């Protein structure tokens, strides 16, 4: 599960260094050809951070 490979959690303040480590850790698993992240506004809840991953074929 990807959640087990990340430090970032729902409700936490955005910390760029933590997110970068999370993305490097996910990429380092070797399962993905690319790993990025994006933000989306959510009504009344601020922003949602989403990991955008592309699996290797």
C-alpha positions in Angstrom: 0.0 0.0 0.0 1.3 3.5 -0.9 0.2 5.0 2.4 2.7 2.9 4.3 5.5 4.4 2.1 4.7 8.0 3.0 5.1 10.4 5.9 2.4 12.8 4.7 -1.0 12.4 6.3 -4.4 13.9 6.0 -4.8 17.1 8.0 -1.1 17.9 8.2 0.3 21.2 7.0 2.1 21.0 3.7 5.8 20.5 4.2 7.7 20.5 0.8 10.7 18.6 2.2 8.4 15.8 3.5 6.5 15.5 0.3 9.7 15.4 -1.7 11.0 12.6 0.5 7.7 10.7 0.0 7.9 11.1 -3.8 11.5 9.9 -3.8 10.6 6.9 -1.6 7.7 5.9 -3.8 9.9 6.2 -6.9 12.6 4.2 -5.2 10.3 1.3 -4.7 10.8 0.5 -8.4 7.1 0.0 -9.2 6.7 3.3 -11.1 8.2 5.0 -14.1 7.2 8.4 -12.8 6.1 9.9 -9.6 4.8 13.5 -9.1 2.2 15.3 -7.0 -0.6 17.8 -7.5 -3.0 19.9 -5.4 -6.7 20.4 -5.9 -9.0 22.8 -4.1 -11.7 21.1 -2.1 -14.7 23.1 -1.0 -14.4 24.2 2.6 -11.4 21.8 3.3 -8.5 23.7 1.8 -6.4 21.7 -0.6 -5.9 18.0 -1.3 -2.5 16.6 -2.1 -2.5 13.8 -4.6 0.3 11.5 -5.7 0.3 11.1 -9.5 2.1 7.9 -10.3 2.6 6.0 -13.6 3.2 2.2 -13.2 5.8 0.5 -15.1 4.4 -1.8 -17.8 
